[in-house]
Amino acid sequence: MSTAAFKNYIDGQFVESTETFDSIDPSTGVPWAQMPAATVADVDRAVEAAHRALRSGPWASMTATARGKLLVRLGDLVVANAGRLAELETRDTGKIIRETRAQIAYVGDYYRYYGGLADKHEGAFVPIDKADMEVTIRPEPIGVVAAIVPWNSQLFLSAVKLGPALAAGCTAVLKASEDGPAPLLAFAELVHEAGFPAGTISILTGFGHDCGHRLTSHPLVARVAFTGGPSTARQIVINTAENLAYTTLELGGKSPVVVFADADLDSAANAVVAGIFAATGQSCVAGSRLLVERSVKDEFLARLKRKAEAIAIGDPQDPATEMGPLATLRQHERIESIVAESLAGGGRLVTGGARPQGKTNGFYYAPTIIEAPDQTLACVREELFGPVLSVLAFDSEAEALSLANDTPFGLASGVFTTNLAKAHRMARGIHAGVVWINTYRAVSPLVPFGGYGQSGLGREGGLDAIRDYTRSKSVWIRT
Ligand code: NAD
């Protein structure tokens, strides 16, 4: 895998771009590489190639088993190149090397899982009530897929789209975020090496307002799979309206973590700290709202403060580092401003709230805990996408549930208790696509993932995801 010059990968070729932009190393704030900005013409070429590959050519006539083998090979190549991919992701996004290595190891599992499913996704014979008729149902690929990902976890968020899309027989154009696109442009080399026919997968990067807009409003795109922020999602729904492209949306969250007094408090504290401060809080499932039973609040907060202040903040490429910088200056500025607003509005700073000591360069921000008097503070309501935990106390299970659900989001949640019946009641009552009980942030290719409310539409992962990239054709035969 070479990384000397990053190029877009369109119709089976690595292409020079007429326009480029600087990619910034978040640990220094200094540009480290030039990235190709795809133009509208580049997008058109990629979509047209995907359409040709879908209609004619080797991909269109390939058996599901052969498609599946290509996906498994791609998964193997990701694992074989995990070290290099992780290094690039860390360099371009500031996500620490421990986390990028760990995540890329299971990105390979997603391609292998969907590769294995490609020839197990069956149609049906329908026993209708007519003696001289037979009906079969054929699951057919829905068409050209536009996959759009945000900058965080780009390899993972692409795998949950490309895996089921290609297993279903679709072709795809993947747009890497303009922030931190290096790992996906390097991944394109593995797609090429795996031997996918030209046009089956194109990978490009560029800006949302031109390249992203064109991709999601292109008349030949039948399916849009988007992960990102809610305001971009609304724009994308408008983009897709003209062509009525089927769209799934994986959006943000303000995930509650509920800690009852009867929980194993030390293991809960470890999970809460990892739940919010992993990836410097830049994770859609970040457990950013802690709801803790009042009788243990002070003791629990003291544990959290100790653990948060012990986190080793530093160079993201150093394997000893436990928390790196934020990915962009814009994120850093936004977090500074929401924290200031929340403290002015009555929040009590438990720890953090500023740059970590000695970190004058780069986009570093200290692990921050704010105790909030109620749910109205900006740090409680808004997704910050940063290392800021808001804390509220509750007195009863009913109050915990009501606070947990007092948000327009509904992506993930956590419940810590040793009372099994209470855990089940909370799991039933919480409005979120994921409830983790006595654990946090577990994922698997076998398990569906997605949000309620403003956290999105549709599910990724699991068997259902592949159905979402097919449409059924009913074939009626007079016998
Ligand atoms: P973003 O919405 O700003 O950008 C996401 C992608 O959309 C980028 O590739 C961008 O170029 C593209 N885009 C922007 N405008 C566009 C337009 N008009 N048309 C088409 N594409 C356009 O998101 P971000 O700041 O990069 O990422 C953070 C957000 O992503 C957070 O809200 C986070 O919660 C969410 N997220 C969700 C999940 C999930 O699975 N639910 C996972 C990770 C991140």
Residues whose N, C-alpha, C, O or C-beta is under 5 A from the ligand:
A	BS01	NAD	I148 V149 P150 W151 N152 K175 A176 S177 E178 G206 F207 G208 H209 G212 H213 T216 T227 G228 G229 P230 T232 Q235 E250 L251 G252 G253 C284 S455
